[in-house]
Amino acid sequence: MLTHYFGTTDLDAIGEADFETGIERARIAFGTERDAGRRFAIWTFLHAVGSAPDPAVAFKDAGERKAAEDYAWAAGRIERL
């Protein structure tokens, strides 16, 4: 996903403008993706780079929303370790 949206696997090598462009590409992909699994994967990617929409806004389906909330909770716990 890094290569697809940012053109590199090294985020430290890109500037602020290129980072924002990559985020925008990922957000567009998230908004237009119809496959639930792929959509969730894009959301987790956006979460990892600090740009995911809130699960309550991002997911209408209660199961998907709960999965996103659980993922965000677990990721937050890992960050605190």
Legacy VTK file of the C-alpha trace (Angstrom):
# vtk DataFile Version 3.0
C-alpha trace
ASCII
DATASET POLYDATA
POINTS 81 float
0.000 0.000 0.000
2.868 2.362 0.691
4.170 1.911 -2.831
0.694 2.168 -4.336
-0.313 5.392 -2.585
3.066 7.062 -1.946
5.326 5.604 -4.628
7.839 4.380 -2.046
8.129 2.179 1.016
10.185 4.813 2.814
7.838 7.458 4.202
10.814 9.399 5.542
11.946 9.935 1.944
8.866 11.878 0.862
7.952 15.468 1.536
4.838 16.829 3.198
3.066 17.559 -0.099
3.699 14.045 -1.423
2.509 12.590 1.882
-0.740 14.562 1.674
-1.214 13.471 -1.946
-0.802 9.820 -0.932
-3.282 10.246 1.916
-5.782 11.809 -0.470
-5.378 8.870 -2.873
-6.015 6.419 -0.046
-9.065 8.369 1.146
-10.520 8.352 -2.360
-9.884 4.618 -2.621
-11.572 4.088 0.753
-14.582 6.125 -0.286
-15.046 4.343 -3.607
-14.144 0.762 -2.657
-17.151 -1.583 -2.631
-15.518 -4.762 -1.313
-15.832 -4.779 2.491
-12.508 -6.540 3.085
-10.536 -4.247 0.816
-12.300 -1.217 2.292
-11.383 -2.327 5.815
-7.767 -2.882 4.722
-7.587 0.670 3.354
-9.078 1.995 6.595
-6.440 0.157 8.666
-3.752 1.601 6.398
-5.152 5.102 6.927
-5.266 4.428 10.653
-1.610 3.374 10.625
-0.587 6.677 9.036
-2.836 8.704 11.341
-5.505 9.665 8.813
-8.421 7.259 9.236
-11.923 8.584 9.661
-13.678 7.713 12.908
-15.210 4.212 12.725
-18.657 5.624 13.552
-18.451 7.743 10.410
-16.528 5.319 8.205
-18.634 2.185 8.627
-22.415 1.954 8.428
-22.402 -1.784 9.096
-22.333 -2.454 12.856
-19.992 -5.442 12.510
-17.478 -3.518 10.436
-17.695 -0.558 12.801
-17.043 -2.826 15.809
-14.095 -4.453 14.024
-12.605 -1.014 13.303
-13.131 0.099 16.902
-11.480 -3.092 18.161
-8.571 -2.632 15.759
-8.072 0.978 16.844
-8.176 -0.044 20.513
-5.603 -2.825 19.964
-3.339 -0.570 17.906
-3.464 2.030 20.658
-2.454 -0.553 23.248
0.505 -1.661 21.119
1.666 1.974 20.752
1.720 2.336 24.540
3.990 -0.686 25.037
LINES 1 82
81 0 1 2 3 4 5 6 7 8 9 10 11 12 13 14 15 16 17 18 19 20 21 22 23 24 25 26 27 28 29 30 31 32 33 34 35 36 37 38 39 40 41 42 43 44 45 46 47 48 49 50 51 52 53 54 55 56 57 58 59 60 61 62 63 64 65 66 67 68 69 70 71 72 73 74 75 76 77 78 79 80
